[in-house]
Amino acid sequence: MTLTTEKELTHKPLKEEIFDALHRHIIAGKYSPGDWLRQEDIASQMGVSMTPVREALDLLVASGLAERVPYRGVRVREMSTKDIVEAYGLRLILEAMIAKEAAKNITPEQISGLEKMLANMKEHHTLNEMSQIRQSSREFHSRIAEASNNDLLIKLYAVVSNAFPDWLLYEAIFRNPELLASSMDDMQKEHSSILDALKNKDVEKTVKKSIEHLMESGKWLKEYLNVPVDLLREKEEQVLFLIKKSK
């Protein structure tokens, strides 16, 4: 596999450039779940030393795309159905909690930042930009988490969002490029709906739109990762019941 050459790695710290290159290849399906990411091979292909490659692999592990196996190295993360369903259920719960707190506490400056982010995301809509799209979407949700002003909730969200296999869903778009335009349009509309609710400090609507947005990902989990729909529905019903009880 040919990766990026050293002369192309010029705009960010080297470890981040290598991380971005590996990230793009994983999302594009050029690395499959379970494939080993060998430091020596990557360093040789990119024309860089081992140190920034090791640091980039650490970033991949932290992002949830890779896992470190003691005494063996780093490989693209493999996720069982159980892993995916558990991450989905926890993400639903945290999205509801964050939406509720963010709608109460978000500042005008944070709203402005989210508006600029959505405007920028409109400019990225090609297959080659899927890595950047994924990272921008994650950043959008992370900023909403920060707006909750709840430090523990923010930390929990970072852990759970790293466990959620959204990168596999983006990889599905590479295998089905005809889905790109509609999926990007839907994502933009859903993000805009969440932002509108936040701007109005409408707690109930923010929670509703946030949950609906994530449940759209649930449909993809069923369609492209073959996760049994009954397991997904069970998690959704549990969360919807909790939301109803809390009103």
C-alpha positions in Angstrom: 0.0 0.0 0.0 1.4 3.5 -0.9 0.7 6.1 1.7 1.8 9.8 1.8 5.3 10.9 1.1 7.3 13.1 3.5 7.2 16.2 1.3 3.4 16.2 1.5 3.5 16.3 5.3 4.0 20.0 5.7 1.0 21.7 7.2 0.6 20.2 10.7 2.8 18.5 13.3 4.2 15.4 11.6 2.3 13.0 13.9 -1.0 14.6 13.0 -0.3 14.5 9.3 0.5 10.8 9.6 -2.6 10.3 11.7 -4.7 12.0 9.0 -3.2 9.8 6.2 -3.8 6.6 8.2 -7.3 7.8 9.2 -8.2 8.4 5.5 -7.0 4.9 4.5 -9.0 3.2 7.3 -12.2 5.0 6.4 -11.6 4.3 2.7 -11.4 0.6 3.5 -7.7 0.3 2.5 -7.1 -1.1 5.9 -9.7 -3.6 7.2 -10.7 -4.4 10.8 -7.9 -6.5 12.3 -5.2 -5.4 10.0 -1.9 -4.6 11.7 -0.4 -1.1 11.4 3.3 -1.8 11.4 5.5 1.1 12.4 8.4 0.1 10.3 6.3 -0.3 7.1 4.5 3.0 7.6 7.7 4.9 8.4 9.3 3.4 5.3 6.3 4.2 3.0 6.1 7.8 4.2 9.8 8.5 4.4 9.7 9.5 8.1 11.2 8.3 11.3 9.6 5.9 13.7 8.9 8.4 16.4 6.1 10.4 14.7 4.6 7.2 13.4 4.4 5.8 16.9 2.8 9.1 18.1 0.3 8.9 15.2 -0.6 5.3 16.2 -1.2 6.6 19.7 -3.7 9.1 18.3 -5.4 6.4 16.3 -5.8 4.3 19.4 -7.2 7.4 21.3 -9.6 8.1 18.5 -11.1 4.6 18.7 -10.0 3.5 15.2 -7.2 1.3 16.4 -6.3 -0.9 19.4 -3.0 -1.7 21.0 -2.4 -5.4 21.6 0.3 -6.0 24.3 3.6 -7.3 22.9 2.2 -7.4 19.4 1.5 -3.9 18.2 -1.4 -1.8 16.9 -4.2 -3.0 14.6 -7.3 -1.5 13.2 -10.0 -2.0 15.7 -12.4 -5.0 15.5 -15.8 -4.6 17.0 -18.2 -7.3 18.0 -22.0 -6.8 17.7 -22.1 -6.6 21.5 -19.5 -3.8 21.5 -21.4 -1.9 18.9 -24.8 -2.2 20.6 -23.3 -1.3 24.0 -21.7 1.8 22.5 -24.9 2.8 20.7 -26.9 2.5 23.9 -24.5 4.6 26.0 -24.2 7.2 23.2 -28.0 7.6 23.2 -28.1 8.2 26.9 -25.2 10.7 26.9 -26.6 12.5 23.8 -29.9 13.1 25.7 -28.1 14.2 28.9 -25.8 16.5 27.0 -28.6 18.0 24.8 -30.5 18.8 28.0 -27.6 20.5 29.7 -26.3 22.3 26.6 -29.7 23.8 25.8 -29.6 25.4 29.3 -26.0 26.5 29.4 -24.8 27.2 25.9 -23.4 30.7 25.3 -23.8 33.1 22.4 -20.1 32.5 21.6 -20.5 28.8 21.5 -23.5 29.2 19.2 -21.5 31.3 16.9 -18.7 28.7 16.8 -21.1 26.0 15.9 -22.6 28.1 13.1 -19.2 28.7 11.6 -18.5 25.0 11.9 -21.6 24.0 10.0 -20.9 26.6 7.3 -17.4 25.1 6.9 -18.7 21.5 6.8 -20.9 22.4 3.8 -17.6 23.0 1.8 -16.5 19.3 2.3 -18.6 16.8 0.5 -16.4 14.5 -1.6 -15.2 11.0 -0.9 -11.6 12.2 -0.6 -12.8 14.5 2.2 -14.5 11.8 4.3 -11.8 11.8 6.9 -12.2 15.5 7.4 -16.0 15.2 7.4 -15.9 12.6 10.1 -13.6 14.7 12.2 -15.7 17.8 11.7 -18.9 15.9 12.7 -17.2 14.6 15.8 -16.0 18.1 16.7 -19.5 19.5 16.3 -20.9 17.0 18.8 -17.9 17.5 21.1 -18.5 21.2 21.2 -22.1 20.7 22.2 -20.8 18.4 25.0 -18.5 21.2 26.1 -21.5 23.6 26.1 -23.1 21.4 28.8 -20.6 22.9 31.3 -20.4 19.5 33.0 -16.8 18.3 33.2 -17.6 14.7 34.0 -20.2 14.4 31.3 -17.7 15.8 28.8 -15.1 13.2 29.8 -17.6 10.3 29.6 -18.8 11.5 26.2 -15.3 11.5 24.9 -14.8 7.9 26.0 -18.1 6.7 24.6 -17.9 8.6 21.3 -14.5 7.0 20.7 -16.1 3.6 21.2 -18.9 4.3 18.7 -18.1 2.8 15.3 -19.0 5.8 13.2 -15.8 5.3 11.1 -17.3 2.0 9.9 -20.4 3.9 8.7 -18.3 6.3 6.8 -16.4 3.4 5.3 -19.8 2.1 4.1 -20.1 5.3 2.0 -16.9 4.4 0.2 -18.4 1.1 -0.7 -21.7 2.8 -1.8 -20.7 6.2 -3.2 -24.2 6.8 -4.5 -25.2 7.4 -0.9 -22.7 10.3 -0.4 -24.8 13.3 -1.5 -28.0 12.3 0.3 -26.2 11.2 3.5 -24.2 14.5 3.7 -27.3 16.5 3.0 -29.2 14.6 5.7 -26.4 15.1 8.2 -26.3 18.8 7.5 -30.0 19.2 8.0 -29.9 17.2 11.3 -27.0 19.2 12.6 -28.9 22.4 11.7 -32.0 21.3 13.5 -30.0 20.6 16.7 -28.3 24.0 16.4 -31.7 25.8 15.9 -33.1 24.1 19.1 -29.9 25.1 21.0 -30.2 28.7 19.8 -33.8 28.9 21.1 -32.7 27.1 24.4 -35.5 24.6 23.7 -34.5 21.7 26.0 -37.2 19.3 24.8 -36.6 19.9 21.1 -32.8 19.8 21.5 -33.1 16.3 23.2 -35.5 15.1 20.5 -33.4 16.3 17.6 -30.2 14.9 19.1 -31.8 11.5 19.7 -33.3 11.4 16.2 -30.0 12.2 14.7 -28.2 9.4 16.4 -31.0 7.0 15.7 -30.4 7.7 12.0 -27.0 6.2 12.6 -28.8 3.2 14.1 -30.4 2.6 10.8 -27.0 2.4 9.2 -25.7 0.0 11.8 -28.5 -2.4 10.8 -28.1 -1.8 7.1 -24.4 -1.8 6.6 -22.9 -3.5 9.7 -25.7 -6.2 10.0 -26.4 -5.4 13.6 -29.7 -7.1 14.6 -32.5 -4.5 14.6 -34.1 -5.9 17.7 -30.9 -5.2 19.8 -30.8 -1.6 18.5 -34.6 -1.1 19.2 -34.2 -2.4 22.7 -31.5 0.2 23.5 -33.6 2.9 21.8 -36.7 2.0 23.8 -34.8 2.0 27.1 -33.5 5.5 26.4 -36.8 6.9 25.2 -38.5 5.4 28.4 -35.9 7.2 30.6 -36.5 10.5 28.8 -40.2 10.2 29.2 -39.9 9.4 32.9 -37.6 12.4 33.5 -40.2 14.9 32.2 
